[in-house]
């Protein structure tokens, strides 16, 4: 992957100095592509959509939000690039309505809400101005390093296709490991799924009834409701003590916010491209398919010799609202291509890309000739 910064400099130059090189929304018809980066301090994911400056990507956000004083919102211009799914093609700027806030998240100038069923969300406004589908292909990066610099992911607004380098591998929006219906939950914005259970090392965690599961790009680690968390951690402890994992898994003192931490020097003996050798976790989804969490997405390296199970106990819901059983956080979503199709009301996902030698940084941000 090549560093995308020069490309976004081109967008900025086009927008401010050479407006004739920027397409208008009226010409539309092509999906838009933007880079996604992860801030190592805030653990938030951002896209340089506002004059090349970052907006936080929020799967639960119903609107675009900027710092301003108006009580009725504001009209702004955002910029990205048209794409054929393999490269950026040409800069695009478009008008968008934004809600006002008194401050922005640290390291950003506002928020790009991606929530479905909102006419004010970024996907809805892109669909309207560019005449593309209400569909997002999103690949969240880690905050690690690549040979060309910081890890950079990708989002395509309008749905795809999306090709990784080398492009002869095909369109990954059609190469999904699974799909599941998108569901509503208590009128909340955001994306929700129905699950039939959770397994750890292929054994079902004893839980009752269907589980409502949310997706979040603004909480860093998967949060489980207290009753779900207790059963899940017990199942993980039992699996980790089995002969398959006990040679590698050795408990050490907990490091907040995590309750289960391990000696990563021992874990590294069995390290592979799937991550540390720990029990595989699967979320069993409505429709019979499962979202798998391997060691690469379950274990968080918190310091040199310590890695922790990246699942946390959900804080109690306030105001009498029933909490979802789980909210899958950004860390567990990283390096999966997610396809959020509002028109079909469907969530799709690929396998963990590291398992096939790719990552969310495998998109080619070099501008097509």
PETA-V219392 format. One record per residue. N is the residue number from 1. RES is the residue in one letter. D_CENTER is the distance of its C-alpha to the mean C-alpha in Angstrom with 2 decimals. Layout:
BEGIN
[[N,RES,D_CENTER] [N,RES,D_CENTER]]
END
This chain:
BEGIN
[[1,X,18.98] [2,X,20.85] [3,X,20.03] [4,X,18.86] [5,X,20.74] [6,X,23.98] [7,X,22.46] [8,X,21.13] [9,X,24.57] [10,X,26.04] [11,X,24.15] [12,X,25.50] [13,X,28.99] [14,X,29.05] [15,X,28.08] [16,X,30.53] [17,X,33.35] [18,X,33.41] [19,X,32.18] [20,X,33.87] [21,X,31.30] [22,X,28.50] [23,X,28.26] [24,X,28.68] [25,X,26.67] [26,X,29.78] [27,X,29.52] [28,X,25.95] [29,X,25.02] [30,X,22.38] [31,X,18.59] [32,X,17.20] [33,X,15.05] [34,X,13.59] [35,X,12.42] [36,X,9.37] [37,X,10.58] [38,X,10.08] [39,X,13.17] [40,X,14.87] [41,X,16.81] [42,X,14.69] [43,X,11.43] [44,X,9.85] [45,X,7.88] [46,X,10.47] [47,X,11.93] [48,X,15.76] [49,X,16.76] [50,X,19.72] [51,X,22.54] [52,X,20.32] [53,X,19.24] [54,X,15.75] [55,X,14.18] [56,X,11.43] [57,X,8.42] [58,X,8.84] [59,X,7.91] [60,X,11.30] [61,X,13.26] [62,X,16.14] [63,X,17.29] [64,X,17.27] [65,X,18.90] [66,X,21.13] [67,X,23.87] [68,X,27.12] [69,X,30.16] [70,X,30.62] [71,X,30.57] [72,X,29.88] [73,X,26.93] [74,X,27.16] [75,X,26.80] [76,X,24.98] [77,X,24.12] [78,X,20.77] [79,X,20.55] [80,X,18.52] [81,X,20.00] [82,X,21.07] [83,X,20.04] [84,X,21.46] [85,X,18.25] [86,X,19.69] [87,X,20.46] [88,X,20.59] [89,X,23.91] [90,X,25.05] [91,X,23.99] [92,X,23.48] [93,X,23.96] [94,X,23.95] [95,X,25.03] [96,X,22.74] [97,X,23.63] [98,X,22.05] [99,X,22.76] [100,X,24.36] [101,X,23.53] [102,X,25.79] [103,X,23.25] [104,X,19.80] [105,X,17.26] [106,X,18.49] [107,X,17.96] [108,X,17.09] [109,X,19.40] [110,X,17.53] [111,X,14.53] [112,X,13.00] [113,X,12.60] [114,X,10.91] [115,X,12.61] [116,X,14.90] [117,X,18.68] [118,X,19.06] [119,X,21.16] [120,X,20.02] [121,X,16.26] [122,X,15.19] [123,X,14.82] [124,X,18.20] [125,X,19.87] [126,X,18.83] [127,X,20.05] [128,X,23.21] [129,X,24.06] [130,X,23.12] [131,X,24.19] [132,X,21.17] [133,X,19.34] [134,X,17.08] [135,X,14.26] [136,X,10.91] [137,X,9.76] [138,X,6.26] [139,X,5.89] [140,X,4.26] [141,X,7.76] [142,X,9.81] [143,X,12.52] [144,X,15.14] [145,X,17.73] [146,X,18.60] [147,X,22.15] [148,X,21.61] [149,X,20.06] [150,X,16.76] [151,X,13.65] [152,X,12.12] [153,X,9.26] [154,X,9.77] [155,X,9.39] [156,X,12.44] [157,X,13.71] [158,X,16.36] [159,X,14.84] [160,X,16.06] [161,X,17.64] [162,X,15.52] [163,X,17.48] [164,X,16.82] [165,X,19.83] [166,X,22.30] [167,X,21.95] [168,X,24.56] [169,X,22.06] [170,X,21.35] [171,X,18.77] [172,X,15.68] [173,X,14.85] [174,X,18.10] [175,X,17.67] [176,X,15.61] [177,X,16.20] [178,X,16.13] [179,X,15.80] [180,X,16.42] [181,X,17.71] [182,X,15.84] [183,X,18.04] [184,X,19.03] [185,X,19.70] [186,X,22.48] [187,X,21.83] [188,X,18.56] [189,X,16.09] [190,X,12.64] [191,X,11.72] [192,X,13.91] [193,X,15.17] [194,X,18.50] [195,X,18.99] [196,X,22.39] [197,X,21.82] [198,X,20.37] [199,X,22.06] [200,X,22.54] [201,X,24.33] [202,X,24.93] [203,X,26.80] [204,X,25.83] [205,X,25.31] [206,X,28.03] [207,X,26.39] [208,X,27.99] [209,X,26.95] [210,X,23.77] [211,X,20.64] [212,X,18.41] [213,X,14.76] [214,X,12.14] [215,X,8.35] [216,X,7.28] [217,X,5.23] [218,X,8.87] [219,X,10.33] [220,X,9.99] [221,X,11.29] [222,X,11.97] [223,X,14.95] [224,X,17.75] [225,X,20.71] [226,X,23.78] [227,X,25.56] [228,X,22.65] [229,X,21.94] [230,X,25.64] [231,X,25.94] [232,X,22.82] [233,X,23.97] [234,X,27.46] [235,X,26.34] [236,X,24.37] [237,X,27.50] [238,X,29.71] [239,X,27.72] [240,X,27.49] [241,X,31.28] [242,X,32.00] [243,X,33.72] [244,X,30.70] [245,X,28.79] [246,X,31.47] [247,X,32.61] [248,X,29.26] [249,X,28.13] [250,X,30.09] [251,X,29.25] [252,X,29.55] [253,X,29.44] [254,X,26.33] [255,X,24.27] [256,X,22.82] [257,X,20.52] [258,X,20.72] [259,X,23.76] [260,X,23.80] [261,X,24.14] [262,X,25.78] [263,X,27.80] [264,X,25.51] [265,X,28.65] [266,X,29.60] [267,X,26.14] [268,X,26.11] [269,X,29.19] [270,X,27.16] [271,X,24.09] [272,X,22.84] [273,X,20.01] [274,X,18.47] [275,X,18.65] [276,X,21.20] [277,X,23.55] [278,X,22.59] [279,X,22.60] [280,X,19.94] [281,X,18.12] [282,X,17.52] [283,X,16.47] [284,X,19.11] [285,X,18.03] [286,X,20.41] [287,X,22.02] [288,X,22.44] [289,X,19.38] [290,X,17.23] [291,X,13.75] [292,X,14.79] [293,X,13.86] [294,X,16.04] [295,X,17.40] [296,X,14.94] [297,X,12.13] [298,X,14.74] [299,X,16.89] [300,X,16.30] [301,X,18.96] [302,X,20.46] [303,X,23.63] [304,X,25.78] [305,X,27.04] [306,X,24.71] [307,X,21.46] [308,X,20.31] [309,X,18.73] [310,X,15.35] [311,X,15.99] [312,X,17.73] [313,X,20.24] [314,X,19.22] [315,X,21.50] [316,X,24.04] [317,X,23.34] [318,X,25.82] [319,X,27.97] [320,X,28.69] [321,X,25.33] [322,X,24.32] [323,X,21.01] [324,X,18.53] [325,X,19.11] [326,X,15.61] [327,X,12.30] [328,X,9.53] [329,X,7.99] [330,X,5.33] [331,X,7.94] [332,X,8.33] [333,X,5.07] [334,X,5.78] [335,X,8.24] [336,X,7.95] [337,X,8.26] [338,X,7.28] [339,X,10.20] [340,X,10.64] [341,X,14.39] [342,X,16.10] [343,X,19.45] [344,X,19.50] [345,X,17.69] [346,X,15.69] [347,X,12.36] [348,X,12.35] [349,X,10.77] [350,X,12.36] [351,X,13.76] [352,X,12.49] [353,X,13.23] [354,X,15.32] [355,X,17.68] [356,X,18.81] [357,X,18.99] [358,X,15.96] [359,X,12.69] [360,X,10.10] [361,X,13.04] [362,X,15.34] [363,X,15.28] [364,X,18.65] [365,X,18.63] [366,X,22.44] [367,X,23.94] [368,X,25.75] [369,X,29.52]]
END
